[in-house]
Amino acid sequence: MKKRSPRLVFLAAPGAGKSTQARRVAESLRVPHIAMGDILREEVAAGTELGRRAAPHMDAGELVPDDIIVRMLAGRIGKGGFVLDGFPRDRAQAELLEERIDGVDGVIVLDVPEEEVVRRLSGRRECPQGHVYQLEDNPPAEPGRCDVDGEPLSQRDDDRPGVIKNRLRVYEEETRPLIEFYAARGVVEQVDGTGNADAVTERILDRLRAPGPPSIT
Ligand code: AP5
C-alpha cells in the first residue's frame, strides 16, 4: 500500500533557517512548501485588504491576528503532504491545525543560538523575486544585485534591530511553547541548525530517514 505523503512543520526562531530548509526538504520529498511569511508578504505587496490589515503587525514584529491568517491559509492545506513553515505560531493555531488535519507526522525544530540568528537576520538581503542572500555567508557576486535576475537587493523592514528583538520575544512567549505541545504527541525532531545550510539539510533528511515515529520513508 502506498504511504501517505509526509506532513511536516518547521518550528524555530526567526532567522534560524526555516525557509531555507523547508524549501529544500519540500523539494526533496516532492510536497508543497507552504510559507506563511511569504504568503503574508505577497498579500501586502498586492495591497489586498487582508495584506493592509496584516502589515502593521508584521512591521512591529508581532503576530498577525488569527482571523487574517486563517483566511489567507484557506484552501492551501489539502489532503496530501506538505511542509509548513511559519505556521502554527501559537497554541490557538496549533489547535486549529489539529482540527483541520489528522495530526502532523513530524515537527522539525532547528536549534540556533540567539546571537547567530541576530547575525543571520542583520545580514539578510533579498530581491523582489524572493532570492535570499546572507552578506557574510552567502553574498551576491555583485554587491546589491541578485545573481539570478540582476534585480536590486533590499533588507526586509522587519530585519531592523528593534523589530528583530521583538520577533525573538514573541517567539519565546508564543511559539517556543509549541515544542512541548508537539513533544507530547511524539513528533518532535530537534536538529542542530548551526553550520552551513547544506550540512543542516543533510542532518534533517538523515533524521527523517531514520527509524522512529516521525520518520519518513
Ligand atoms: P516569517 O517570514 O515567517 O519570518 P520569521 O519566522 O521571523 O522567519 P524568517 O523568515 O525571518 O527566518 P527563517 O527562519 O525563515 O530563516 P531564513 O531561512 O530566511 O514571518 C514574518 C512575520 O509575518 C512575522 O513576524 C509575523 O508578523 C507574521 N507571521 C508569519 N506567520 C504568522 C503566523 N502563523 N501567525 C501570525 N503572524 C505570522 O534564513 C535567515 C537568513 O539566514 C537568510 O539570509 C539565509 O540566507 C541565512 N541562512 C539560512 N540558513 C543559514 C545557515 N545554515 N548558515 C548561515 N546563514 C543561513
Residues whose N, C-alpha, C, O or C-beta is under 5 A from the ligand:
A	BS01	AP5	A13 P14 G15 A16 G17 K18 S19 T20 M36 G37 D38 L40 H57 M58 G61 E62 L63 V64 I69 G86 F87 P88 R89 R120 L121 G123 R124 R125 V132 Y133 Q134 D137 R167 G193 G195 N196 A197 V200
